Amino acid sequence: MRIIWFRVRKVLAGRGGDAGMSTSEYAMGTIAACAFAAVLYKVVTSEVVSTALQSTIGKALDVPF
């Protein structure tokens, strides 16, 4: 196993400089980020999470000084 890892590192180290992501990689990254944002928005705006957040904020504001 160690020999295989050594060969993989050697092959990857021999690659030329990678200037950055290609257009398709940017597109996939953008789509993934938008999908994650949509799921996160749905979770945060759900009734259960909204109630829990309101309860937590309410408890924090009602703390006596």
C-alpha positions as a Python dict, from the first residue, in 0.01 Angstrom:
ca = {
    (1, 'M'): (0, 0, 0),
    (2, 'R'): (284, 235, 85),
    (3, 'I'): (442, 180, -257),
    (4, 'I'): (116, 267, -432),
    (5, 'W'): (83, 591, -233),
    (6, 'F'): (444, 679, -318),
    (7, 'R'): (374, 628, -688),
    (8, 'V'): (57, 837, -674),
    (9, 'R'): (242, 1123, -504),
    (10, 'K'): (523, 1097, -758),
    (11, 'V'): (279, 1115, -1051),
    (12, 'L'): (88, 1408, -899),
    (13, 'A'): (409, 1594, -818),
    (14, 'G'): (524, 1556, -1177),
    (15, 'R'): (218, 1734, -1312),
    (16, 'G'): (264, 2080, -1449),
    (17, 'G'): (138, 2383, -1266),
    (18, 'D'): (-239, 2385, -1238),
    (19, 'A'): (-349, 2742, -1307),
    (20, 'G'): (-691, 2698, -1148),
    (21, 'M'): (-1036, 2565, -1206),
    (22, 'S'): (-1183, 2529, -1550),
    (23, 'T'): (-1516, 2677, -1649),
    (24, 'S'): (-1701, 2350, -1590),
    (25, 'E'): (-1553, 2324, -1241),
    (26, 'Y'): (-1669, 2677, -1163),
    (27, 'A'): (-2015, 2590, -1293),
    (28, 'M'): (-2038, 2276, -1079),
    (29, 'G'): (-1914, 2464, -774),
    (30, 'T'): (-2170, 2739, -830),
    (31, 'I'): (-2452, 2488, -871),
    (32, 'A'): (-2347, 2304, -556),
    (33, 'A'): (-2328, 2629, -358),
    (34, 'C'): (-2673, 2736, -478),
    (35, 'A'): (-2822, 2397, -391),
    (36, 'F'): (-2668, 2411, -44),
    (37, 'A'): (-2799, 2766, 6),
    (38, 'A'): (-3150, 2658, -98),
    (39, 'V'): (-3150, 2366, 144),
    (40, 'L'): (-3012, 2582, 424),
    (41, 'Y'): (-3278, 2850, 357),
    (42, 'K'): (-3556, 2590, 371),
    (43, 'V'): (-3423, 2449, 699),
    (44, 'V'): (-3377, 2788, 865),
    (45, 'T'): (-3719, 2917, 756),
    (46, 'S'): (-3902, 2600, 861),
    (47, 'E'): (-4153, 2630, 1142),
    (48, 'V'): (-3958, 2407, 1382),
    (49, 'V'): (-3629, 2595, 1346),
    (50, 'S'): (-3802, 2933, 1350),
    (51, 'T'): (-3979, 2849, 1675),
    (52, 'A'): (-3657, 2719, 1831),
    (53, 'L'): (-3466, 3033, 1731),
    (54, 'Q'): (-3737, 3261, 1865),
    (55, 'S'): (-3744, 3067, 2191),
    (56, 'T'): (-3366, 3083, 2229),
    (57, 'I'): (-3352, 3456, 2153),
    (58, 'G'): (-3644, 3519, 2388),
    (59, 'K'): (-3469, 3333, 2671),
    (60, 'A'): (-3147, 3524, 2608),
    (61, 'L'): (-3325, 3860, 2619),
    (62, 'D'): (-3514, 3774, 2938),
    (63, 'V'): (-3199, 3707, 3142),
    (64, 'P'): (-3190, 3933, 3448),
    (65, 'F'): (-2881, 4150, 3488),
}
